[in-house]
Amino acid sequence: MVATEQKVATSTTLTELYEKEGQSPWLDNLKRDWLQNGELQKWIDNGVRGITSNPTIFQKAIEGSNAYDEQFRKLIEGGLSVEESYWELVEDDIKEALKLLRPLYDESDGGDGYVSIEVGPELARDSERTLAEARKLHAVVGQPNLLVKVPATQEGIEPIRVLTSEGISVNVTLIFSLERYEAVMEAYVSGLEQYEGDLSKVASVASFFISRVDVEIDNRLDAIGTPQALALKGKAGIAQAKLAYELFQRKFSGARWEALAARGARPQRPLWASTGTKNKAYSDVLYIEGLVGPDSVNTIPDGTLTAFLDHGKVKRAIDVDVIGAKRLIFGQLDVLGIQLDDVSKVLEDEGVASFQASGTHVFGALEAKAALLKAEK
């Protein structure tokens, strides 16, 4: 379907982000059209170092294009169910993207070049089924640069530990709170301690969501409506990320981590997710420029990547004014009555529900296509 020849990336703000500041820009989108017309290779040439996907991305890709129709027809006519056909479509896109990024994976010695595929969104509250599907996806795709995405719900923590202990690389998604982030990092480190294989072959990222935090907290600040409250709008997402980064640096240092690093272990990099600007009053590159820092990943929607290529600035920011970030997160918001525990619970529930709705929607659309195919016979 696609050529796998790796070209040298041109000098862009994305390559600068990695070469000067040690942050890996990943593309938060994947669709078959891009695999077929070379668009995805262009993103890689411009400095993209990985790809993430989720149920909503695949819903939009499959429903928004006829590029999947021929394969879908063959799968249905071959006797597969709609759900089985969906996974075949998704897995084929993932495999093709993995081929494109494999040269980068090899060149970086496993530092980048990853593509993520998410377990079914209906499994977010089911530990055993999450574990089973993650193992299955890992085995079916069978490529070293695959990351299996597992939601950071309470039910997802134990699967993260077990998968890591089996040498399966995981992208932990839907992290909204510092407390849950600490649990995710502990699951990864504990899993590495139990794995008896080559630790250098195990990778992980922890996807900490940013703009959705601002949307929820901004709504609460608007409801309060005082000048003091309104002055804090658009600041909580990045402030919380700064504190998450501090936790990351603390977790992946010291004697316990050094013992694992001596065996080849890689730190679980924080991945800044939900970095498209949702409030048009804010800079369209706010959640890239405000999160720049080494040993991290920013997974970015294509529209925001285009904006950053055009007018983005690269300057380390993630550990600037951490004291101010603590004052905001642990002081100013609390004084106003905004409880971050409640914010994170609402956002987690909404995130899970959104992905589940996307899955239901795309299955419904595929059911309708299958019915049309049967009617044509």
RODO-2510 file (C-alpha; in nm, 4 decimals, decimal comma):
residues 377
     n   res          X          Y          Z
     1     m     0,0000     0,0000     0,0000
     2     v     0,2811     0,2397     0,0855
     3     a     0,6503     0,2743     0,0307
     4     t     0,8718     0,2328     0,3369
     5     e     1,1773     0,4281     0,2235
     6     q     1,2869     0,6626     0,5015
     7     k     1,3844     1,0161     0,4031
     8     v     1,5894     1,2570     0,6089
     9     a     1,3557     1,5016     0,7804
    10     t     1,3861     1,8603     0,6665
    11     s     1,4675     2,1277     0,9236
    12     t     1,1401     2,2476     1,0779
    13     t     1,0114     2,3611     1,4147
    14     l     0,9219     1,9951     1,4763
    15     t     1,2772     1,8750     1,4176
    16     e     1,3976     2,1660     1,6325
    17     l     1,1648     2,0543     1,9104
    18     y     1,3391     1,7182     1,9196
    19     e     1,6977     1,8162     1,8420
    20     k     1,7205     2,1205     2,0711
    21     e     1,4800     2,0370     2,3514
    22     g     1,4569     1,6560     2,3480
    23     q     1,0794     1,6420     2,3025
    24     s     0,9251     1,4065     2,0466
    25     p     0,6342     1,5439     1,8401
    26     w     0,3844     1,2726     1,7478
    27     l     0,0833     1,3034     1,5190
    28     d    -0,2544     1,2478     1,6819
    29     n    -0,4360     1,1222     1,3727
    30     l    -0,4324     0,8339     1,1259
    31     k    -0,6432     0,7581     0,8207
    32     r    -0,6087     0,5402     0,5171
    33     d    -0,6148     0,8275     0,2685
    34     w    -0,2876     0,9518     0,4185
    35     l    -0,1322     0,6081     0,3859
    36     q    -0,2336     0,5882     0,0216
    37     n    -0,1481     0,9397    -0,0962
    38     g     0,1829     0,9895     0,0861
    39     e     0,0521     1,2501     0,3313
    40     l     0,1687     1,0511     0,6315
    41     q     0,5205     1,0251     0,4917
    42     k     0,5229     1,4034     0,4481
    43     w     0,4447     1,4450     0,8177
    44     i     0,7341     1,2149     0,9033
    45     d     0,9628     1,4109     0,6712
    46     n     0,8597     1,7280     0,8572
    47     g     0,9667     1,5824     1,1912
    48     v     0,6775     1,3715     1,3245
    49     r     0,8282     1,0869     1,5287
    50     g     0,5244     0,8753     1,6172
    51     i     0,1500     0,8345     1,5683
    52     t    -0,1377     0,7939     1,8096
    53     s    -0,4917     0,6839     1,7343
    54     n    -0,8106     0,6288     1,9305
    55     p    -1,1696     0,5151     1,8638
    56     t    -1,2814     0,8675     1,7711
    57     i    -0,9993     0,9041     1,5179
    58     f    -1,0930     0,5772     1,3489
    59     q    -1,4627     0,6646     1,3549
    60     k    -1,3923     0,9851     1,1628
    61     a    -1,1487     0,8119     0,9264
    62     i    -1,3811     0,5243     0,8347
    63     e    -1,7001     0,7282     0,8095
    64     g    -1,5341     1,0204     0,6328
    65     s    -1,3823     0,8285     0,3447
    66     n    -1,4621     0,5588     0,0898
    67     a    -1,1036     0,4321     0,1139
    68     y    -1,2183     0,1469     0,3367
    69     d    -1,5175     0,0361     0,1296
    70     e    -1,3505    -0,2193    -0,0946
    71     q    -1,1783    -0,4015     0,1889
    72     f    -1,4914    -0,3862     0,4021
    73     r    -1,6952    -0,5414     0,1217
    74     k    -1,4479    -0,8291     0,0872
    75     l    -1,4423    -0,8897     0,4602
    76     i    -1,8215    -0,8991     0,4896
    77     e    -1,8557    -1,1187     0,1826
    78     g    -1,5901    -1,3438     0,3330
    79     g    -1,8146    -1,4094     0,6297
    80     l    -1,6684    -1,1783     0,8948
    81     s    -1,8974    -0,9894     1,1295
    82     v    -1,9077    -0,6092     1,1318
    83     e    -1,7019    -0,5975     1,4511
    84     e    -1,4430    -0,8405     1,3153
    85     s    -1,4273    -0,6384     0,9937
    86     y    -1,3763    -0,3153     1,1883
    87     w    -1,0742    -0,4558     1,3661
    88     e    -0,9299    -0,5819     1,0371
    89     l    -0,9599    -0,2304     0,8932
    90     v    -0,7988    -0,0732     1,1986
    91     e    -0,5204    -0,3293     1,2283
    92     d    -0,4293    -0,2910     0,8606
    93     d    -0,3945     0,0874     0,8983
    94     i    -0,1825     0,0393     1,2092
    95     k     0,0434    -0,2136     1,0362
    96     e     0,1018     0,0168     0,7403
    97     a     0,1825     0,3098     0,9691
    98     l     0,4208     0,0871     1,1645
    99     k     0,6061     0,0089     0,8400
   100     l     0,6485     0,3786     0,7666
   101     l     0,7854     0,4488     1,1120
   102     r     0,9979     0,1362     1,1518
   103     p     1,3114     0,3018     1,0044
   104     l     1,2827     0,5784     1,2649
   105     y     1,2318     0,3195     1,5389
   106     d     1,5472     0,1375     1,4305
   107     e     1,7486     0,4568     1,3836
   108     s     1,6537     0,5849     1,7310
   109     d     1,7160     0,2433     1,8913
   110     g     1,3548     0,2254     2,0009
   111     g     1,3370     0,5811     2,1254
   112     d     1,0610     0,6801     1,8813
   113     g     0,8834     0,5477     1,5731
   114     y     0,5823     0,4141     1,7638
   115     v     0,2197     0,3769     1,6584
   116     s    -0,0576     0,3293     1,9149
   117     i    -0,3707     0,1158     1,8899
   118     e    -0,6350     0,1271     2,1629
   119     v    -0,8242    -0,1589     2,3202
   120     g    -1,2008    -0,1441     2,2697
   121     p    -1,3518     0,1505     2,4584
   122     e    -1,6240    -0,0714     2,6035
   123     l    -1,3528    -0,2431     2,8113
   124     a    -1,2442     0,0641     3,0100
   125     r    -1,4061    -0,0607     3,3313
   126     d    -1,3165    -0,4297     3,2835
   127     s    -0,9652    -0,5302     3,3901
   128     e    -0,9698    -0,8903     3,2683
   129     r    -1,1080    -0,8163     2,9222
   130     t    -0,8723    -0,5193     2,8824
   131     l    -0,5806    -0,7478     2,9592
   132     a    -0,7008    -1,0149     2,7155
   133     e    -0,7584    -0,7703     2,4286
   134     a    -0,4272    -0,5924     2,4835
   135     r    -0,2447    -0,9248     2,4639
   136     k    -0,4365    -1,0135     2,1496
   137     l    -0,3601    -0,6834     1,9740
   138     h     0,0071    -0,7140     2,0663
   139     a     0,0196    -1,0657     1,9202
   140     v    -0,1861    -0,9946     1,6072
   141     v     0,0071    -0,6843     1,5046
   142     g     0,3368    -0,8357     1,6120
   143     q     0,5657    -0,5355     1,5615
   144     p     0,8162    -0,4004     1,8167
   145     n     0,7139    -0,0367     1,7573
   146     l     0,3504    -0,0958     1,8540
   147     l     0,2112     0,0609     2,1698
   148     v    -0,1144    -0,0879     2,2972
   149     k    -0,3311     0,1849     2,4474
   150     v    -0,4910     0,1105     2,7841
   151     p    -0,7129     0,3654     2,9649
   152     a    -0,5878     0,4828     3,3040
   153     t    -0,9154     0,4038     3,4762
   154     q    -0,8855     0,2393     3,8167
   155     e    -0,9599    -0,0884     3,6389
   156     g    -0,6764    -0,0242     3,3952
   157     i    -0,3948     0,0054     3,6493
   158     e    -0,3445    -0,3665     3,7118
   159     p    -0,3467    -0,4526     3,3379
   160     i    -0,0733    -0,1910     3,2875
   161     r     0,1442    -0,3625     3,5464
   162     v     0,0765    -0,7121     3,4120
   163     l     0,1315    -0,6175     3,0470
   164     t     0,4599    -0,4477     3,1344
   165     s     0,5675    -0,7537     3,3315
   166     e     0,5103    -0,9553     3,0118
   167     g     0,7241    -0,7240     2,8010
   168     i     0,4294    -0,5596     2,6207
   169     s     0,4757    -0,1883     2,5481
   170     v     0,1832     0,0274     2,6609
   171     n     0,0510     0,3763     2,5947
   172     v    -0,1519     0,4641     2,9031
   173     t    -0,4303     0,7037     2,8030
   174     l    -0,6949     0,9237     2,9662
   175     i    -0,4861     1,0498     3,2604
   176     f    -0,6411     1,3590     3,4162
   177     s    -0,5046     1,3738     3,7714
   178     l    -0,1689     1,3722     3,9478
   179     e    -0,2846     1,0968     4,1806
   180     r    -0,3761     0,8647     3,8934
   181     y    -0,0529     0,9538     3,7133
   182     e     0,1463     0,8377     4,0151
   183     a    -0,0440     0,5061     4,0108
   184     v     0,0307     0,4654     3,6393
   185     m     0,4038     0,5229     3,6868
   186     e     0,4130     0,2804     3,9793
   187     a     0,2359     0,0136     3,7691
   188     y     0,4990     0,0543     3,4974
   189     v     0,7974     0,0415     3,7343
   190     s     0,6532    -0,2570     3,9224
   191     g     0,5925    -0,4353     3,5937
   192     l     0,9509    -0,3768     3,4825
   193     e     1,0779    -0,5176     3,8110
   194     q     0,8845    -0,8375     3,7443
   195     y     0,9852    -0,8741     3,3781
   196     e     1,2714    -1,1168     3,3299
   197     g     1,3418    -1,0335     2,9660
   198     d     1,5335    -0,7545     2,7937
   199     l     1,4065    -0,4336     2,9550
   200     s     1,5439    -0,2217     2,6701
   201     k     1,2737    -0,3690     2,4444
   202     v     0,9906    -0,2425     2,6650
   203     a     0,8627     0,1119     2,6080
   204     s     0,5778     0,3125     2,7547
   205     v     0,4247     0,6577     2,7534
   206     a     0,1738     0,8031     2,9971
   207     s    -0,0799     1,0232     2,8181
   208     f    -0,1681     1,3178     3,0407
   209     f    -0,4578     1,5193     2,8966
   210     i    -0,4276     1,8968     2,8885
   211     s    -0,6846     2,1077     2,7019
   212     r    -0,9815     1,9123     2,8343
   213     v    -0,8695     2,0088     3,1848
   214     d    -0,8812     2,3759     3,0871
   215     v    -1,2234     2,3392     2,9271
   216     e    -1,3744     2,1884     3,2433
   217     i    -1,2030     2,4246     3,4866
   218     d    -1,2697     2,7295     3,2673
   219     n    -1,6395     2,6444     3,2728
   220     r    -1,6291     2,6367     3,6518
   221     l    -1,4352     2,9641     3,6653
   222     d    -1,6930     3,1239     3,4347
   223     a    -1,9696     3,0042     3,6656
   224     i    -1,7959     3,1737     3,9605
   225     g    -1,7525     3,4841     3,7460
   226     t    -1,5380     3,6987     3,9776
   227     p    -1,2348     3,8863     3,8422
   228     q    -1,0171     3,6603     4,0584
   229     a    -1,1685     3,3488     3,8994
   230     l    -1,1668     3,4759     3,5412
   231     a    -0,7980     3,5697     3,5699
   232     l    -0,7130     3,1998     3,6093
   233     k    -0,8754     3,0816     3,2867
   234     g    -0,6563     2,8853     3,0466
   235     k    -0,3847     2,8173     3,3040
   236     a    -0,4746     2,4989     3,4906
   237     g    -0,3992     2,2445     3,2167
   238     i    -0,0374     2,3487     3,1684
   239     a     0,0112     2,4109     3,5420
   240     q    -0,0966     2,0572     3,6241
   241     a     0,1322     1,9244     3,3486
   242     k     0,4273     2,1039     3,5101
   243     l     0,3537     1,9238     3,8344
   244     a     0,3159     1,5926     3,6501
   245     y     0,6567     1,6484     3,4921
   246     e     0,8069     1,7070     3,8349
   247     l     0,6580     1,3758     3,9516
   248     f     0,8032     1,2065     3,6422
   249     q     1,1527     1,3351     3,7166
   250     r     1,1256     1,2186     4,0757
   251     k     0,9925     0,8717     3,9894
   252     f     1,2555     0,7971     3,7286
   253     s     1,5560     0,8792     3,9433
   254     g     1,7065     0,7394     4,2613
   255     a     1,8255     0,3935     4,3593
   256     r     1,5134     0,1985     4,2616
   257     w     1,5075     0,3380     3,9099
   258     e     1,8832     0,3215     3,8667
   259     a     1,8722    -0,0539     3,9316
   260     l     1,6244    -0,0923     3,6439
   261     a     1,8126     0,1486     3,4182
   262     a     2,1243    -0,0639     3,4690
   263     r     1,9269    -0,3500     3,3122
   264     g     1,8388    -0,1314     3,0125
   265     a     1,4998     0,0015     3,1260
   266     r     1,3539     0,3082     2,9592
   267     p     1,1608     0,5696     3,1572
   268     q     0,7910     0,5931     3,0869
   269     r     0,7834     0,9304     2,9153
   270     p     0,5001     1,1710     2,9897
   271     l     0,2966     1,2270     2,6743
   272     w     0,0980     1,5489     2,6549
   273     a    -0,2363     1,4650     2,4932
   274     s    -0,5426     1,6704     2,4050
   275     t    -0,3153     1,9507     2,2865
   276     g    -0,5382     2,1089     2,0251
   277     t    -0,6623     2,4488     2,1461
   278     k    -1,0377     2,4295     2,2057
   279     n    -1,0872     2,7940     2,3104
   280     k    -1,0299     3,0270     2,0149
   281     a    -0,9360     3,3061     2,2553
   282     y    -0,6122     3,1200     2,3278
   283     s    -0,3080     3,0788     2,1047
   284     d    -0,3467     2,7945     1,8573
   285     v    -0,0058     2,6616     1,9685
   286     l    -0,0561     2,7185     2,3432
   287     y    -0,0388     2,3505     2,4307
   288     i     0,2817     2,2933     2,2361
   289     e     0,4815     2,6002     2,3365
   290     g     0,3727     2,5736     2,7000
   291     l     0,4772     2,2089     2,7368
   292     v     0,8235     2,1977     2,5784
   293     g     1,0683     1,9870     2,7777
   294     p     1,3089     1,6938     2,7414
   295     d     1,2261     1,3237     2,7770
   296     s     0,8627     1,3842     2,6861
   297     v     0,6216     1,3459     2,3953
   298     n     0,3551     1,5814     2,2632
   299     t     0,0915     1,4131     2,0477
   300     i    -0,0666     1,6824     1,8355
   301     p    -0,3666     1,7041     1,5968
   302     d    -0,2676     1,7776     1,2372
   303     g    -0,4286     2,1236     1,2357
   304     t    -0,2279     2,2266     1,5410
   305     l     0,0887     2,0761     1,3921
   306     t     0,0364     2,2860     1,0801
   307     a     0,0039     2,5989     1,2946
   308     f     0,3191     2,5130     1,4885
   309     l     0,5143     2,4529     1,1684
   310     d     0,4012     2,7972     1,0511
   311     h     0,4569     3,0153     1,3571
   312     g     0,5488     2,8045     1,6600
   313     k     0,8410     2,8892     1,8878
   314     v     1,0655     2,6306     2,0516
   315     k     1,1730     2,7178     2,4046
   316     r     1,1841     2,5012     2,7163
   317     a     0,8793     2,5727     2,9304
   318     i     0,7684     2,2616     3,1190
   319     d     0,9775     2,3303     3,4290
   320     v     0,9506     2,7100     3,4288
   321     d     0,7708     2,8623     3,7324
   322     v     0,6757     2,5319     3,8943
   323     i     0,6189     2,7223     4,2195
   324     g     0,3523     2,9300     4,0456
   325     a     0,1938     2,6113     3,9093
   326     k     0,1749     2,4657     4,2613
   327     r     0,0213     2,7874     4,3914
   328     l    -0,2494     2,7660     4,1257
   329     i    -0,3265     2,3932     4,1516
   330     f    -0,3051     2,3535     4,5295
   331     g    -0,4033     2,7036     4,6387
   332     q    -0,5938     2,9407     4,4149
   333     l    -0,8325     2,6855     4,2647
   334     d    -0,9013     2,5299     4,6039
   335     v    -0,9814     2,8700     4,7546
   336     l    -1,2383     2,9190     4,4788
   337     g    -1,3986     2,5842     4,5620
   338     i    -1,2792     2,3998     4,2510
   339     q    -1,1938     2,0451     4,3562
   340     l    -0,9501     1,8763     4,1200
   341     d    -1,0588     1,5288     4,2321
   342     d    -1,4061     1,6047     4,1020
   343     v    -1,2689     1,7624     3,7822
   344     s    -1,0616     1,4532     3,7030
   345     k    -1,3542     1,2178     3,7735
   346     v    -1,5838     1,4135     3,5430
   347     l    -1,3215     1,4209     3,2675
   348     e    -1,2428     1,0506     3,2965
   349     d    -1,6126     0,9600     3,2772
   350     e    -1,6584     1,1927     2,9793
   351     g    -1,3473     1,0558     2,8049
   352     v    -1,4582     0,6947     2,8419
   353     a    -1,8133     0,7808     2,7325
   354     s    -1,6857     0,9743     2,4292
   355     f    -1,4736     0,6842     2,3047
   356     q    -1,7589     0,4412     2,3678
   357     a    -1,9948     0,6641     2,1698
   358     s    -1,7460     0,6747     1,8818
   359     g    -1,7291     0,2946     1,8808
   360     t    -2,1076     0,2639     1,8821
   361     h    -2,1358     0,5215     1,6041
   362     v    -1,8851     0,3578     1,3694
   363     f    -2,0310     0,0109     1,4269
   364     g    -2,3740     0,1510     1,3420
   365     a    -2,2402     0,3045     1,0207
   366     l    -2,0693    -0,0217     0,9247
   367     e    -2,3856    -0,2200     1,0020
   368     a    -2,5720     0,0065     0,7591
   369     k    -2,3057    -0,0486     0,4919
   370     a    -2,3232    -0,4240     0,5458
   371     a    -2,7011    -0,4152     0,5077
   372     l    -2,6649    -0,2281     0,1766
   373     l    -2,4164    -0,4875     0,0529
   374     k    -2,6605    -0,7671     0,1331
   375     a    -2,9424    -0,5790    -0,0401
   376     e    -2,7300    -0,5452    -0,3541
   377     k    -2,6969    -0,9227    -0,3895
***
